[in-house]
């Protein structure tokens, strides 16, 4: 029996690749916010924030029928200050999760911020309790703060009435060192691109180590989260109504057998296999990009792609790199995932800090595009909408990141085809469809799985959730042995961060499909199309999804929308892939 492989077996390979890059993968400079967690300015700002919070409570608690208009600016300023400190803590922790002094210090500061936020909870509660007539009176006054924030006020009122968490600054899951280690090993497995047998061994080894205590603890957490989540109301808060959610999932489920069947039969032919391992699902076929990809080249490709939509999007992306706001260094002790954090400086300027963990793999190229999509959205919406309205619902946030990924794919395909590299174009097309399938089909699996877990009468074991996970996956991806072998995957659900954020999964599916429709709409938008995208990226949470998309002629609530989106996102690219495969032949990659 061969020894079990772990992510550590590939650490030397990754280290060598990183040494080969030698191109100064960027590390962000957080001193624009604070010098360090020991910076005395943090204690000063926390103290000022406490005093300002007490003054705000005295001035407005129980008095919003008279002071709502004047209170909104003060509340926004308090939230911006608290969020700026929180963001600095999160960004600093994300690259130093193994530093005990740092974690102790950030924990103490965060507890003070939590106390401040608790003192401010009265505000949203009292807004929810205001008579509708009073709210309308304030919101009707021309260009008043209340009028500009009418959509935010209504969102807070709905969230408070349904007892759904409504903090405009959001919250973070801070993984333990064990979680970080497991996540990093999962990322290593996904990015390493060794042979099929090796990929399968890595995945099965990880699955074996997740069994037992780890998956049992994860099962306890997921069950409690899903049981208490009130998913329908969370979706409504996120802007996805029950009917839209039902139409989306119904269309995805109905299309899955044909779309996924054709996709993975083609992929099996291309890598010369009869049945795929689950670890083959996201294996990137060699597509001419080469590895390692220097960061400067990756940044150039993403910014050139965004320029195709509008130069302003590319300009903001380049400013993030040139201003040392991107962290691409996968340092020991860093968070193995990627994210973007947008915050407001004391002068009101919105700036974004993306974390990418750039190893030079092809997959990192799409990750960079994804996080820069979030970063550009954060800067544009922050500038246009301000503190309370700049964050849009999750499904729109993920739309912007997928637009960035999609336009990158268009650019790479155009480069391959213009130079006559049909085999590379085939690989790029299949890689993109498989990648997008995870954002749509697998996220519907995650959503369905979360719903089923929440309905269980008793706390399940990790083994029980493994059975439920396999059952849920097979309903979308086909039974064991048809396209995939599921053996050795039963515990992988326990390291999926999507399952620890109830109600979010469907937003990724929504965003992936909507992004495809928006990119497709460029053909009919005319010369003002680029500016329309800039305005879209700038909207944040200032209006409803339906109103936001009206200029594009799109309505996710309309009959047939999701079927058309699946055609644009999957059926057309699949036909293209099949034509390319017929032209170049299916010589195994």
N, C-alpha and C positions, 0 to 999 in steps of 0.2 A: 504494500500500500504506500503510495507516494505521500511525503510529508505535507501537512497543511501549509498553504501559502498565506501570508498576511501582507498588509500594505507595506510593512517594513522591508519586505523582500524587494520592493521597487523603489525604496528611498534612495539607494545609491544611484539607480538609473535616473531618478528625478534630479538629484543633486548634480549629476554630470550634465544633464540637459541645461539646468540653470547656469552652470559654469560656462557652457557653450554659448549661452546667449550674450553675455558680456556687453550689454547694451544699456545698462543703467535703468532697469525696471524701476518705475517711480515709487517714491515713498512720500506720503502726504506730509505736509508741514502744518501741524495743528496749532502752532504758536500764534497764528492769527486770532485764535480764540483764547487760549490760555497757554502759559509756558509749560506747565505740567500739573499733575494732580496736587502737587504741593504748593502751587502758585497761590500766594496770599490773596490774590484778586478773587479767587473762588470764594473764600470765606467772606471777603468783603461783599461780594455780589449776593451771596446767600443771605447775609445779614440785611442788606438793603431790601432784598426781595421779601423777607419776613416782615419788615416794617411796612413796606408798601402794601402787602397783603392785608395786614391789620387795618391800615387806613382805608383800603378798598372795602373791607367788610363793614367798617363803621359807616362809611358814606352810602353804601348801597343795599345792605342786607335789610329786607323788609320794605324797601323803598322803590323797587323797580317800576312800579306804576308811574312814578314821576321821573326816575333817573335812568331808565333803560338806554335812552339815546346817549347820554353822557358817560355811561358805564362801559360801553362796548370797547372804546379805545383803551381805557385803563385795563380792562380784562385782557385784551389782546397783548398789551405791553407786558403784563405779568406772565402770561403764558409763553411769550417769546423769550423772556429772560430765563424762566425755568427750563424751557426746552433747550436753550443754548447750552446751559450747564449740563443737562442730561445728555445732549448730543456729544459734548466733549468727553464725558465719562464713557459713553458707549464706544466712541471711536477709539479712545485710548485703550479700553479693555480689549477691543477686538483684535489688537495686535500683541497683547500681553496677558493672555488668559492664565498663564502659569506663574504670574508674579504675585505672591501672597500679600506683599506690602501694598501693591497697587489695588488689589481687589478689596482689601480691608479699608483702604482710604476711600475708594469709590462707593463702597457699601455705606459708609458713614455719611457721606455727602448725599447719597440717594435717599437715605432715610429722612434727612432734613427736607429734601424736595417733596417727598411723599407727604410729610406733615403740612407743607405749604399747599399742596394740591388738595388735601383733605379740607383745609380751611376755605378753599375756593369752591368746594362742591355745592355750596348753597346757591351759587349763581345760576347754574344750569337748572337746578331744581326749581328755583323761583321763576325762571323764564318759562319753564313748563307749566307752572301754576298760574301764570298771568291769564286773565280773560282774553279770549281771541280778539274781542273788539279793541282792547288796549294795544295788543300787538299790531293789529291792522292800523291803528291810529298812528303809531310811531313809524311803521314801514311805508306809509303813504306819503311821507314828507319828502318830496323831491330827491335831492342828492344827499340825504341824511345818512349817517352811519347805519341806522336801523334799516333803511331802504336798501342800502348796498349789501347788508348782511341778512336780508330776509330769508334767503334759502338756508343759511346756516342756523338761524333762529328756529326755523321750522324743523330742521333735522334734529336739533337738540331737544326740541319739544317732543318729537316722536320717540327719540331714543330714551329720554327720561321716563316717559309714560310707560314704555315697554320694559324699563329697567335693563336696557342694553348699555354696556359701557360706552361712554360718549366722549372721552377725553380727546380733544382735538390734537393732542401731541402724540397719541398712540402709545403703545407699550412694546417692550422688547422681551423676548425669551432669552435669558442668559444661560447658555449651556454650561454644564459642568465639564471639567477637564476630560472625563470619560466620554461624554457626548462628543466633544470636540475631536478627540482621538478617533472615535468610530466614524464620525462624519468625514474626517480627513482621509481615512482609509477607503471609505466609499468613493470619495472624489478621486483618489489615486486609481482605484479600480476602473472608474469610468473613463479616466483620461489617458491611461497608459497605452492603450492600443496594442497589446501583445497579441499572440495567436489566440484562436478561439478556445482551445483547450485550457490555456493559461487563464484567460478571462473567466472561464467557468470555474476553475479551481479557486481563484481569488474570491469570487462571489460566494461559492459554497462554504469556503472557510469563514468568511465574514458571517454568513447565515448561521453556521454552527456556533460561533462565539456569541451570537445574539440570543440564542435559546436559553431558557431557564430564567435566572434571576433578572437579567436585563429586560427581556421581553415581558416577563410578569409585571415588573415595575412600570414599564411603558403601557401595558394593558390597563393597569389601574389608573394611570393618569389620563389616557385617552378616553376611557369609559366615563370617568368623572367629568371631563371637559365636555364630551358630547352629550351626556345626560343632562347637563345644566346649560347647554349652549343656546337653546331656543333658536335653532337654525333658521326657520322661516323669518323671524324678526331680525336676525342678524343680516340676512340677505336683503331685507327691505331697507335696513339702515345703509347697506352697501349699494342700494339703488337697483337691486335685481328683485322684481316682484315674483310672486309664486307662479304666475302664468308664464312669464319669460323664462324662469328656471325650468319649468316643466317642458316648455317647447324646446329649449336648448338641449336638455338631457334626452328628450324623446328623439330628436333629430340625430344626435350623436349615437345613441344606441342603435337606431334603425340603420344608420349608414356604416356602422363598425364592421359587420361581417364582410361586406364587399371591399370597402376601402382598406381595412387592415389586412384582409386576406390577400388582395392584389399586391399591396406594399411588401408584406413579409414573404410572399412567394417569390417576388422579384429579388428581394434582398438575399433570400436563401440561395437562389440561382447564382447571384453575383459573388457570393463567398463559398460556393460549391458545397452546400449542405442541404440535406433533405428536410430536416427539422431544426429550427433555431433554438439555441439556449436563450434564456432570458437575458443573459449577459451579452448576447449578440444584438439586442434590440437597438442599443444606442452606439454600437461600434461605428466609428466614422470611416467610411471607405476612403482610400487614398485618392485625393482630389486635386493634386497638383500644387497645393499650397506649401507643402513641405513643413518639416518640423526640425528644430524649434523655430517658431515665428518670433522675430525680434519685436519688442513692444512698440518701437517707433513705427515699424511697418504696420502693425495691427492698428495703431492709432490713426495712421494715415488712411488705411482702408475704411475705417469707420467714419472718419470725418469726411472723406470723399463721398461716401454713400449718403450721409446726411445732407451734404451739399446738393444732392440730386433732388431733395425735397425743397429745401430753402437754405440759402447761405447762413441765415441767422442760427439755425440749429447746429450747423457745423462750427460756427464761431464759438458758441457756448461750450461745445464739447472740447474744442481746442483750448479754450481758456481754463477748463478744469485741469488739463494736462500741464499747460504752461504755468499755471498758478500753483502747482504742487498740491492739488486737491485730490489726486487719484493715488490710492495705495495699491500697488501691484505686487509687492514683495511678499511671497509666501513664507514668512519667517516662522521658525519654531515657536510654538506657543500662541500662534495667531488663530483667529476664527477661520475654520476651513471653508466657510461659505462665502458668498458675495452679497453685497447689499449697497444701497445708496442712502445717505442721510443728508437731508436739506435742513438748514437752520437759518435764523435771522440774526445778523450782527446788530450791535447797538444802534447803528445808523439806519437800520431798517432794511439793509441790503440782504437779499437771499443768496446763499451760496450752497453748493452741493459737494459732498465728499463721498465718492464711490470707492468701495473696497472690492478688488477684483481677484486677488490671489492668482497672478499671471505666471503660469509655468511655461508658456510658449507653445502649448498644445493648440491644435485647431479649434477645439471646443472652447478654449479661453477667448478666442476671437469673438464668438457669439456672446459669451459672457460679458466681454467688454462692451459690445454694442448694447446689450440688454441694460447694463447698469448706467451707461451714458444716456440711454433713452430716459431712464428715471431722473438722472441728474439734470438733463436739459429741461424736462417737464417741471422739476422742482424750482429751477431758477426762473423760468418763464411764468409759471403760475404764482410763485412767491412774489415776483415783481408786480404782476398784474392784480393779484387778489389780496395780498397781505396775509397776516398770520392765521386768522380764523378760517379763511376760505381757500388757502392754497392747496390743501390736501384734498384730492378728489377721492371718490370711492375706489376700492381695490381693483374692480374690473376695468376701470379707465386707466389707473396707474399701469396695470399690466398691458393694456392696449398700447401705451406709448413705448414701453420697452420692446414689445413685439414689432411695432412699426420700425424701430431702429434695427432689430435683427433681420426683419424682412427686406428692408432696403439694402442692407449689407449683402444678403443672399442674392438679390437682383444684380448688384454690382459685380459680385464674384462670378455669377453665371454669364453676365455680359462679357467680362474679361475672357472667360474660357471660350465662349462661342466665337468672339471676334478674332481670336487667335487660332481657331480651328481645333481646339482641344475638346472634342466631343466626349471622349471617355471621362475627362475631368468634369465636364458639364453633367454627365450622367451621375457621377459620384456625388457632386454637390447637390443635385436635385434630390437624390435618395436620402442623403444625409439630412437635408433640411426637412423633408417630409417626416422622417423618423423623429427628428428633434421636435417639430411642431406637434406630432402625434402625442408626445409626452405632455405637452401643454394643454391639449384638448381631451383626448380619449383617456389618458391616465388620470387626469384631474377629475374627470367625471367618475372614474373608479374611486378615487379618493373621497369624493363627495358622497357617493353612494355608500362606501364603506363606513364613513363617519356616521351617516344616518343610521345604519344598521347597528353599529356599536352602541349608539345612544339609546336604542330601543331595547337592548338586552336588560332583562329584569335583575340579573345579579352580576356582580363584578366578575369578569371573565379572566381566565388564565391567558398567558401569552400564547400557549398552544391553541387554545380555542380561537383567539383572534387570528392566528396564522391560518387556520382552516377557513375562517370567514373571509380573510383577505384573498386566499386562493380562489375561493368560490366567486367572489365579486370580480376579480380580475378575469377569470375565465368567461364570464358572461359578456365581456367586451372584446377580449383578445382571443377568444376561442378556447375550447376545452384542451386539456393537457394532451400534447402530442399532435394537435392539428397544425399549429404554427410554431408553438413554443413548448419546451419541456420546463415544467414549473418546479421540479424537484430541486431542493436546495435553495428555495426562495421564500419559504414560509414565514421567516422572521424578519424579512427586510423592511416590512411596514414600520417596524419599531424605530427606524432611524429616518423616517420621512418627516421633515419638519412641518410639512403641510398639515399633517394630522393633529398637530399640537396648536393649530390656529383655526379653530372651528369657523365654518362658514366661508373660508377664503378660497377653497379649491375651485369652486364653480366660477369664481372671478377670473382665474387663469384661463379657463376654457373660453369664457366670454371674451376676454382680451385677445387671445390668440386668433379667434375667428373674426372678431371685429377689425383687428389690425389688417388682416388679409383683405377684407372688404374696403377699408379705407385706402390701402395702397392701390387696389384695383380701380378705385374711383378717380384716381389722378388722370386717367385717360380722358375723362369728360369734364374736368374742372376748368380747363382753360388757363390763361396766363396768371390768374389770381390764385391758382391752386396752392402754390407754396405758402402764401400769406394765410390762406385758410388753415393750413396745417399749423402754422405758428400760433394762430388764434386758438386752435383746438388745444395745443400743448399748454396754452396760457390759461385755460378755463378753470382748472382746479375743481373745487367743490362749489362753484358759484351758481350752478344751475343743474337741471336734470339732464340725464343722458339723452333723452329723447330730443330736447331742445338743442342740445349741443351738436347733435348729428344731423339736424334738419338741413343745414346748408349743404351737406354732402348727399342729400337725398336718401339717407339711410334711416331705418326705423327697426330696431331690434324687437319691437313688440308686434310688428306686422307678420301676417301669415306668410310662411315660406321663407322668411329671412334667413333662418339658420340652415335650411337646406341649400339655399344659394351660397351661403358662406362656406359650407362644407365643399361645395363644388369649386369655388374659387381657391380655397386653401388646400384642398387635397385632390379632388377628382381631376382637375386640369393639370396640376403638376405631375400626377401619376401617369396621365396620358403622355405627357412630354417625356417622362422617364422611360416609358415603354417604347416610344418611338426612337429615343436615343439608344436604348438597349438593342433594338432591332438593327440599328445602323452600325453600331460598333461591335455587336456580338457580346455574348455573356461570358467572355473569358474571365475566370475567377480573379477577383482582386486580391 
